[in-house]
Amino acid sequence: MVKKEFTYKGKTLPELQSMTINDFMKIATARVRRTLKKGLNEQQKRLLEKIRKFKSGKLKKPIKTQLRDMIVIPEMIGITIHIHRGKEFMPILITEEMLGHYLGEFTYNRQRVEHSAPGIGATKSSAAVSVK
């Protein structure tokens, strides 16, 4: 079975990685285009600087961020970013299929509720039980 080469809107991965943010914005979906048109805020710019330093080898420690609203751009592909879940950081490897999505989409910040046994006074019948 031959693996199909990845393309995003007709562009191959090397073409995407050589693009600037403005070039990527032109082929992205409408929501991504509108968000990038406003420009990146200071925290997002700092995250991109960290990613560039990490790729060049100047930064050794893992990249941690709480920016769940950051859009995955071609520059981020191939890097593991630790995204905050509300309690801990979850390591996520950025792949080609994540282009144009938000970082927060890849880590759930809500966990399933697990209840234990009800306490005394939680139900009408437990109020009649004598407390020692």
C-alpha positions as CSV (number, residue, x, y, z in Angstrom):
1,M,0.0,0.0,0.0
2,V,1.4,3.4,-1.0
3,K,1.2,6.2,1.5
4,K,-0.5,9.2,0.0
5,E,1.5,12.4,0.3
6,F,-0.1,15.0,2.6
7,T,-1.6,18.1,1.0
8,Y,-3.5,21.0,2.6
9,K,-5.6,22.9,0.1
10,G,-3.3,21.6,-2.7
11,K,0.0,22.6,-1.0
12,T,2.5,20.0,0.0
13,L,4.2,20.0,3.4
14,P,7.5,21.6,2.2
15,E,5.5,24.3,0.4
16,L,3.5,25.0,3.6
17,Q,6.5,25.2,5.8
18,S,8.2,27.7,3.6
19,M,5.1,30.0,3.8
20,T,4.7,33.0,6.0
21,I,1.7,33.5,8.2
22,N,0.1,35.9,5.7
23,D,0.5,33.3,2.9
24,F,-1.0,30.6,5.0
25,M,-3.8,32.9,6.0
26,K,-4.9,33.2,2.3
27,I,-5.5,29.4,2.0
28,A,-6.9,28.8,5.5
29,T,-10.5,28.5,6.4
30,A,-12.6,31.6,7.1
31,R,-12.5,31.4,10.9
32,V,-8.7,31.0,10.9
33,R,-8.3,33.8,8.3
34,R,-10.3,36.2,10.4
35,T,-8.4,35.4,13.6
36,L,-5.0,35.7,11.9
37,K,-6.1,38.9,10.2
38,K,-6.4,40.6,13.6
39,G,-2.8,39.8,14.3
40,L,-1.2,37.7,17.0
41,N,-1.2,39.0,20.6
42,E,2.0,39.4,22.6
43,Q,1.7,35.9,24.2
44,Q,1.2,34.2,20.9
45,K,4.2,36.1,19.5
46,R,6.4,34.9,22.4
47,L,5.2,31.3,21.8
48,L,6.3,31.6,18.1
49,E,9.7,33.0,19.2
50,K,10.1,30.0,21.6
51,I,9.2,27.6,18.8
52,R,11.8,29.2,16.5
53,K,14.5,29.0,19.2
54,F,13.6,25.4,19.8
55,K,13.8,24.5,16.1
56,S,17.2,26.3,15.8
57,G,18.5,24.4,18.9
58,K,19.0,27.4,21.2
59,L,16.1,26.2,23.5
60,K,16.5,22.7,25.1
61,K,13.6,22.5,27.6
62,P,10.1,21.5,26.4
63,I,7.7,24.3,25.2
64,K,4.9,24.8,27.7
65,T,1.9,27.0,27.0
66,Q,-1.5,28.0,28.3
67,L,-2.5,29.4,24.9
68,R,-5.3,27.1,24.0
69,D,-6.6,29.6,21.5
70,M,-3.4,29.6,19.4
71,I,-3.9,28.4,15.8
72,V,-1.6,25.6,14.5
73,I,0.4,27.1,11.7
74,P,2.9,25.3,9.4
75,E,5.8,26.5,11.4
76,M,4.8,24.3,14.4
77,I,4.6,21.0,12.6
78,G,6.9,18.3,14.1
79,I,7.3,19.9,17.5
80,T,5.9,18.6,20.8
81,I,4.1,21.3,22.8
82,H,2.9,20.9,26.3
83,I,-0.6,22.4,26.5
84,H,-2.2,23.3,29.8
85,R,-5.3,21.3,30.7
86,G,-6.3,23.4,33.7
87,K,-4.3,21.2,36.2
88,E,-1.3,19.8,34.3
89,F,0.4,20.1,31.0
90,M,-0.3,17.5,28.3
91,P,2.4,16.8,25.7
92,I,1.0,17.0,22.2
93,L,3.0,16.3,19.0
94,I,1.9,18.7,16.3
95,T,1.2,16.9,13.0
96,E,0.1,18.0,9.5
97,E,-3.5,17.2,10.1
98,M,-3.7,19.7,12.9
99,L,-3.1,22.7,10.6
100,G,-5.7,25.4,11.1
101,H,-7.1,24.0,14.3
102,Y,-6.7,25.5,17.8
103,L,-4.2,24.0,20.3
104,G,-7.0,23.6,22.9
105,E,-8.9,21.2,20.6
106,F,-6.3,18.5,21.3
107,T,-6.4,18.4,25.1
108,Y,-9.6,18.1,26.9
109,N,-9.8,20.2,30.1
110,R,-12.8,18.4,31.6
111,Q,-12.7,15.1,33.2
112,R,-15.4,12.6,33.8
113,V,-17.2,13.0,37.1
114,E,-16.7,10.0,39.4
115,H,-18.9,10.0,42.5
116,S,-18.3,7.9,45.6
117,A,-21.0,6.7,48.0
118,P,-23.4,9.4,49.3
119,G,-22.7,10.9,52.7
120,I,-24.9,11.1,55.8
121,G,-27.8,13.4,55.1
122,A,-27.5,13.2,51.4
123,T,-30.8,11.3,51.1
124,K,-34.0,11.3,53.2
125,S,-33.3,7.7,54.3
126,S,-29.8,8.4,55.5
127,A,-31.1,11.1,57.9
128,A,-32.8,8.4,60.0
129,V,-29.5,6.5,60.5
130,S,-28.0,7.1,63.9
131,V,-24.7,8.9,64.1
132,K,-22.3,7.4,66.6
